[in-house]
Amino acid sequence: MIKYFEVQGFKSFSKKISIDFSDVGDYQFNQKQCIKENMLNKIIVYGKNAVGKSNLGLAIFDITAHLVDKNIGKDLYDYYLNADSYTEYATFRYNFIFDNDELEYVYRKDNVDNLLFEKVSINGDLLFSYDFSNMQGDFTEISKQFPSLNFEFNRADISILRYIVNNSIIHKDHILKRTVDFVSNMLWVRSLDQLRFVGHKTSAKDYRTFIFEDNNLEEFKKLLTVAGINENIIIRTDPTGELGLYFEKNELLPFFKVASNGTKALYSIFYWLKTSRDISFFCIDEFDAYYHFELSETLVRLLEREYSFQMILTTHNTNLLSNSIMRPDCYFILTPTSLTPFFKATNRELKEGHNLEKLYMSGEFGG
């Protein structure tokens, strides 16, 4: 799991922005839904327009660009560095924890493809550090553990951590392997445009065809019923012999041409959950932009109940601000200079009976 993340100098973040998943409040409610292994497991982020909610997700998923071979959507990482930063690079820090071991991973980049510095420590002890600019580093410890590897590096597009894992006989439970496997299964999606994603997959070519497999259509129709969408959707062969998805009317209507934005957004979420079952960390940007507030709540409860992955949702939907859904340590407010859990954004002692939405609307949590 990710225990801690911070970034500085990336896109809208001139100042350091951090999130501590181990900062769990003393709340006894919604423990099972929101907390896993004493870590925040389900989080919702609020913030005004243009404060960087989308950039927060992209920052967390920057790690996938150089550690694994998965989709990155490089145009999402245009204008990589913060325009007001005094440094010519962005700095990222991740702390991963698995059982009793903790790995700290720090790196710097000046664009999505170009590493300038990389450092890994395990349980507080340096494993290696390397400055790609002057091609100097400390490989004392890593050379002891992996003596057969050659640590003569002169390319800034090759991560040393990735090189070690991909070129060593390493046990699947080793924290280096577990970290890279976790990163390989991270997934960021943007619900506003159906096929924008980072991580987990190399492509989404099956986006329109997966629905024809197994019992997927019937499951999707059940989800639509829960959403209050009472339309009969069927599979038919078009004049070219290809299978297609249609609304059953007096005249068949092609699903992807006439479905509402909300219905297509539901299809998109259903696709990711059905075809990416081993997700480790799921981030959905503006996840409910097209949803009625009741459907948003239904989906959050479904994600809490049915899926164990770590999750961040960004939204403007204040109806979700309820202690019956989450807790004050799982709701965050993002400003241009900070990312703060609700229970630390106020001097008020927040209790289960408090109306978080009312407090938020009144400005109790700043931002």
C-alpha positions as CSV (number, residue, x, y, z in Angstrom):
1,M,0.0,0.0,0.0
2,I,1.0,3.6,-0.4
3,K,1.7,5.0,3.1
4,Y,2.8,8.5,2.1
5,F,3.2,10.7,-1.0
6,E,4.5,14.1,-1.6
7,V,5.3,16.2,-4.7
8,Q,6.8,19.6,-5.4
9,G,7.5,21.5,-8.7
10,F,5.0,19.5,-10.8
11,K,2.4,21.3,-12.8
12,S,0.3,23.4,-10.4
13,F,2.2,22.5,-7.3
14,S,4.9,25.1,-6.7
15,K,4.8,24.2,-3.0
16,K,5.1,20.8,-1.5
17,I,1.8,18.9,-1.4
18,S,1.6,15.7,0.6
19,I,-0.9,13.1,1.7
20,D,-0.2,10.7,4.7
21,F,-2.3,7.6,4.4
22,S,-1.2,6.5,7.9
23,D,-2.8,9.6,9.5
24,V,-5.8,7.8,10.7
25,G,-8.2,9.6,13.1
26,D,-9.6,8.2,16.3
27,Y,-13.0,7.3,14.8
28,Q,-14.8,4.1,15.5
29,F,-17.4,4.3,12.7
30,N,-17.0,3.2,9.0
31,Q,-13.8,1.4,10.0
32,K,-14.3,-1.5,7.7
33,Q,-15.3,0.7,4.7
34,C,-12.5,3.3,4.9
35,I,-9.5,1.8,6.7
36,K,-7.3,-1.1,5.8
37,E,-4.2,-2.3,7.7
38,N,-4.3,0.9,9.7
39,M,-4.1,3.0,6.5
40,L,-6.6,5.3,4.9
41,N,-8.0,3.1,2.1
42,K,-10.8,5.2,0.6
43,I,-10.5,9.0,0.2
44,I,-12.5,11.7,-1.4
45,V,-10.8,15.0,-2.4
46,Y,-12.6,18.3,-2.6
47,G,-11.4,21.7,-3.8
48,K,-12.3,24.7,-5.9
49,N,-11.8,24.7,-9.7
50,A,-8.2,25.0,-10.8
51,V,-6.6,24.1,-7.5
52,G,-5.1,20.9,-8.9
53,K,-7.4,18.0,-8.2
54,S,-6.6,16.4,-11.6
55,N,-2.9,17.2,-11.2
56,L,-2.9,15.5,-7.8
57,G,-3.9,12.2,-9.5
58,L,-1.4,12.7,-12.3
59,A,1.3,13.4,-9.8
60,I,0.7,10.2,-7.9
61,F,0.7,8.2,-11.2
62,D,3.9,9.8,-12.6
63,I,5.7,6.8,-11.1
64,T,4.1,4.5,-13.7
65,A,5.9,6.3,-16.5
66,H,9.3,4.9,-15.7
67,L,8.7,1.9,-13.5
68,V,6.3,-0.2,-15.7
69,D,5.2,-0.6,-19.3
70,K,1.6,0.6,-19.1
71,N,-0.4,3.3,-20.7
72,I,0.7,6.8,-19.7
73,G,-1.1,9.2,-21.9
74,K,1.9,11.4,-22.3
75,D,-0.1,14.5,-23.5
76,L,-1.6,14.5,-20.0
77,Y,2.0,15.3,-18.8
78,D,2.6,18.3,-21.1
79,Y,3.7,21.4,-19.3
80,Y,5.3,19.1,-16.7
81,L,7.1,21.6,-14.5
82,N,5.5,24.3,-12.4
83,A,5.9,27.6,-14.2
84,D,6.6,29.5,-11.0
85,S,9.0,27.0,-9.4
86,Y,12.6,28.1,-8.7
87,T,13.9,24.6,-9.5
88,E,14.2,23.0,-12.9
89,Y,12.8,19.7,-11.8
90,A,9.9,18.1,-9.9
91,T,10.5,16.0,-6.8
92,F,8.4,13.0,-5.9
93,R,8.5,10.9,-2.7
94,Y,6.5,7.7,-2.1
95,N,6.5,5.5,1.0
96,F,5.2,1.9,0.3
97,I,4.5,-0.5,3.1
98,F,4.0,-4.2,2.9
99,D,3.6,-6.3,6.1
100,N,6.5,-5.1,8.3
101,D,8.7,-3.6,5.6
102,E,8.7,0.0,4.3
103,L,10.3,1.3,1.1
104,E,10.9,5.0,0.5
105,Y,11.3,6.0,-3.1
106,V,12.5,9.5,-4.0
107,Y,13.2,10.8,-7.5
108,R,13.5,14.0,-9.5
109,K,12.5,14.6,-13.2
110,D,12.4,17.5,-15.6
111,N,9.9,15.8,-17.8
112,V,7.8,12.7,-17.7
113,D,10.5,10.6,-19.4
114,N,13.7,12.0,-17.9
115,L,15.1,11.0,-14.5
116,L,17.6,13.3,-12.8
117,F,17.9,11.6,-9.5
118,E,16.7,8.3,-7.9
119,K,17.0,7.0,-4.3
120,V,15.6,3.9,-2.6
121,S,15.7,3.2,1.2
122,I,14.3,0.1,2.9
123,N,13.3,0.4,6.6
124,G,15.3,3.6,6.9
125,D,18.5,2.1,5.4
126,L,19.8,3.4,2.1
127,L,19.7,0.8,-0.7
128,F,21.0,3.1,-3.5
129,S,21.1,6.7,-4.7
130,Y,22.1,8.0,-8.1
131,D,22.4,11.4,-9.7
132,F,21.9,10.9,-13.5
133,S,23.3,14.4,-14.2
134,N,26.8,13.6,-13.1
135,M,26.4,9.8,-13.3
136,Q,27.5,9.4,-9.7
137,G,25.8,7.5,-6.8
138,D,26.0,5.2,-3.9
139,F,25.6,1.5,-4.8
140,T,27.4,0.1,-1.8
141,E,24.5,-1.8,-0.3
142,I,22.7,-2.8,-3.5
143,S,25.9,-4.2,-5.0
144,K,26.1,-6.5,-1.9
145,Q,22.6,-7.8,-2.4
146,F,22.8,-8.1,-6.2
147,P,26.5,-8.6,-7.0
148,S,25.8,-9.9,-10.5
149,L,24.2,-6.6,-11.8
150,N,26.2,-3.9,-13.6
151,F,25.5,-0.5,-12.1
152,E,27.2,1.6,-14.8
153,F,24.4,3.9,-15.8
154,N,24.5,6.6,-18.4
155,R,20.9,6.8,-19.6
156,A,18.3,8.9,-17.8
157,D,15.3,7.0,-19.2
158,I,16.2,3.8,-17.4
159,S,15.0,3.6,-13.8
160,I,17.5,1.8,-11.5
161,L,14.8,0.4,-9.4
162,R,13.1,-1.0,-12.5
163,Y,16.5,-2.4,-13.8
164,I,17.1,-4.2,-10.5
165,V,13.7,-5.9,-10.4
166,N,13.6,-6.8,-14.1
167,N,17.2,-8.2,-14.2
168,S,17.4,-10.1,-10.9
169,I,16.1,-13.4,-9.5
170,I,14.1,-11.9,-6.8
171,H,11.4,-13.5,-4.6
172,K,7.9,-12.3,-5.2
173,D,7.6,-11.2,-1.6
174,H,10.7,-9.0,-1.7
175,I,9.6,-5.4,-1.0
176,L,11.3,-4.3,-4.3
177,K,9.2,-6.7,-6.3
178,R,6.0,-6.0,-4.3
179,T,6.5,-2.3,-4.9
180,V,6.9,-2.6,-8.6
181,D,4.0,-5.0,-8.8
182,F,1.8,-2.6,-6.9
183,V,2.7,0.3,-9.2
184,S,2.0,-2.0,-12.2
185,N,-1.6,-2.4,-11.0
186,M,-2.3,1.3,-10.3
187,L,-5.1,2.8,-12.4
188,W,-6.1,6.5,-13.0
189,V,-9.1,7.3,-15.1
190,R,-11.0,10.4,-16.0
191,S,-14.7,10.0,-16.3
192,L,-15.2,13.1,-18.3
193,D,-13.7,11.4,-21.4
194,Q,-14.2,7.7,-21.5
195,L,-10.8,6.4,-22.5
196,R,-8.4,8.7,-20.7
197,F,-6.4,6.5,-18.4
198,V,-2.9,6.0,-16.9
199,G,-1.4,2.7,-15.7
200,H,-2.6,-0.9,-15.3
201,K,-3.3,-1.6,-19.0
202,T,-1.3,-1.0,-22.2
203,S,-4.5,-0.3,-24.2
204,A,-8.3,-0.4,-23.9
205,K,-9.0,-1.9,-27.3
206,D,-11.7,-4.1,-25.8
207,Y,-13.6,-1.1,-24.5
208,R,-16.6,-1.7,-26.8
209,T,-16.4,-5.5,-27.1
210,F,-15.9,-6.7,-23.5
211,I,-19.6,-6.3,-22.9
212,F,-20.3,-9.2,-25.3
213,E,-18.4,-11.6,-23.1
214,D,-19.6,-13.8,-20.2
215,N,-22.5,-12.3,-18.3
216,N,-21.2,-8.7,-18.6
217,L,-24.3,-7.2,-20.3
218,E,-26.7,-8.6,-17.7
219,E,-24.5,-7.2,-14.9
220,F,-24.3,-3.8,-16.6
221,K,-28.1,-3.7,-17.0
222,K,-28.4,-4.4,-13.2
223,L,-26.1,-1.5,-12.6
224,L,-28.3,0.7,-14.8
225,T,-31.4,-0.4,-12.9
226,V,-29.7,0.6,-9.6
227,A,-28.9,4.0,-11.3
228,G,-32.6,4.4,-12.1
229,I,-32.0,4.0,-15.9
230,N,-34.8,1.7,-17.1
231,E,-33.7,1.0,-20.7
232,N,-33.5,-2.4,-22.4
233,I,-30.1,-2.8,-23.9
234,I,-29.4,-5.6,-26.3
235,I,-26.7,-7.0,-28.5
236,R,-27.3,-7.3,-32.3
237,T,-25.3,-7.9,-35.4
238,D,-25.0,-4.8,-37.7
239,P,-25.1,-5.0,-41.5
240,T,-21.3,-5.5,-41.6
241,G,-21.5,-8.6,-39.4
242,E,-20.1,-6.9,-36.3
243,L,-21.7,-7.2,-32.9
244,G,-23.1,-3.9,-31.5
245,L,-24.8,-2.6,-28.4
246,Y,-28.2,-1.1,-28.9
247,F,-31.2,0.4,-27.1
248,E,-34.2,-1.7,-27.9
249,K,-36.8,0.6,-29.4
250,N,-39.2,0.5,-32.3
251,E,-36.0,1.4,-34.2
252,L,-32.7,0.1,-32.7
253,L,-30.6,2.9,-31.4
254,P,-26.8,2.5,-31.2
255,F,-25.7,2.8,-27.6
256,F,-22.5,4.8,-28.0
257,K,-24.2,7.4,-30.2
258,V,-27.3,8.1,-28.3
259,A,-26.6,7.2,-24.7
260,S,-26.5,10.1,-22.2
261,N,-23.1,11.2,-20.8
262,G,-24.1,9.8,-17.5
263,T,-25.0,6.4,-19.0
264,K,-21.7,6.3,-20.9
265,A,-19.8,7.3,-17.8
266,L,-21.4,4.4,-15.9
267,Y,-20.4,2.1,-18.8
268,S,-16.8,3.4,-18.5
269,I,-16.6,2.7,-14.7
270,F,-18.2,-0.8,-15.2
271,Y,-15.6,-1.5,-17.9
272,W,-12.6,-0.6,-15.7
273,L,-14.0,-2.6,-12.7
274,K,-14.7,-5.7,-14.8
275,T,-11.5,-5.8,-16.9
276,S,-9.1,-4.6,-14.2
277,R,-9.8,-6.9,-11.2
278,D,-6.4,-6.8,-9.7
279,I,-6.2,-3.0,-9.2
280,S,-4.0,-1.9,-6.4
281,F,-4.7,1.8,-6.3
282,F,-7.6,3.4,-8.1
283,C,-8.0,7.1,-8.8
284,I,-11.1,8.4,-10.6
285,D,-10.9,12.1,-11.5
286,E,-14.3,14.0,-11.4
287,F,-15.8,10.5,-11.0
288,D,-19.4,11.7,-10.7
289,A,-19.5,14.7,-13.0
290,Y,-22.5,13.3,-14.9
291,Y,-24.3,11.5,-12.1
292,H,-27.3,12.4,-10.0
293,F,-26.3,12.8,-6.4
294,E,-28.1,9.6,-5.3
295,L,-26.2,7.5,-7.9
296,S,-22.9,9.1,-6.7
297,E,-23.6,7.8,-3.2
298,T,-24.6,4.4,-4.5
299,L,-21.3,4.1,-6.4
300,V,-19.2,5.2,-3.5
301,R,-20.9,2.6,-1.2
302,L,-20.4,0.0,-3.9
303,L,-16.6,0.8,-4.2
304,E,-16.3,0.7,-0.4
305,R,-18.1,-2.5,0.0
306,E,-16.9,-4.6,-2.9
307,Y,-13.4,-3.5,-3.6
308,S,-10.3,-3.6,-1.3
309,F,-8.0,-1.4,-3.4
310,Q,-6.8,2.0,-2.2
311,M,-8.9,4.7,-3.8
312,I,-9.0,8.4,-4.3
313,L,-12.0,10.1,-5.8
314,T,-12.1,13.8,-6.8
315,T,-15.5,15.5,-6.8
316,H,-17.5,18.7,-6.3
317,N,-20.5,16.8,-5.0
318,T,-21.1,17.9,-1.4
319,N,-23.9,15.4,-0.9
320,L,-21.1,12.8,-0.4
321,L,-19.9,14.7,2.7
322,S,-21.5,12.5,5.3
323,N,-20.3,10.5,8.2
324,S,-22.7,7.8,7.1
325,I,-20.5,7.3,4.0
326,M,-17.0,8.0,5.1
327,R,-15.3,9.8,8.1
328,P,-13.6,13.2,8.7
329,D,-10.1,11.6,8.2
330,C,-11.1,10.3,4.7
331,Y,-12.4,13.6,3.3
332,F,-9.7,16.0,2.1
333,I,-9.7,19.6,0.9
334,L,-7.1,20.7,-1.6
335,T,-5.9,24.3,-2.0
336,P,-3.1,25.6,-4.1
337,T,-0.7,25.1,-1.2
338,S,-2.0,22.2,0.9
339,L,-4.0,19.0,1.0
340,T,-5.6,18.6,4.4
341,P,-8.0,16.0,5.9
342,F,-11.2,17.6,7.3
343,F,-10.4,16.6,10.9
344,K,-7.2,18.6,10.8
345,A,-8.7,21.6,8.8
346,T,-10.7,22.8,11.7
347,N,-10.3,23.4,15.5
348,R,-13.7,21.9,16.0
349,E,-13.7,18.3,17.3
350,L,-15.6,16.5,14.6
351,K,-18.0,13.8,15.8
352,E,-20.2,11.2,14.0
353,G,-23.2,13.4,14.5
354,H,-21.8,16.5,12.7
355,N,-23.2,17.6,9.4
356,L,-20.0,17.7,7.3
357,E,-21.7,19.1,4.2
358,K,-23.1,22.0,6.2
359,L,-19.8,22.8,7.8
360,Y,-18.0,22.6,4.5
361,M,-20.5,24.9,2.8
362,S,-20.1,27.4,5.6
363,G,-16.3,27.6,5.1
364,E,-15.4,25.6,8.2
365,F,-12.6,23.8,6.5
366,G,-11.1,26.7,4.6
367,G,-10.1,26.4,0.9
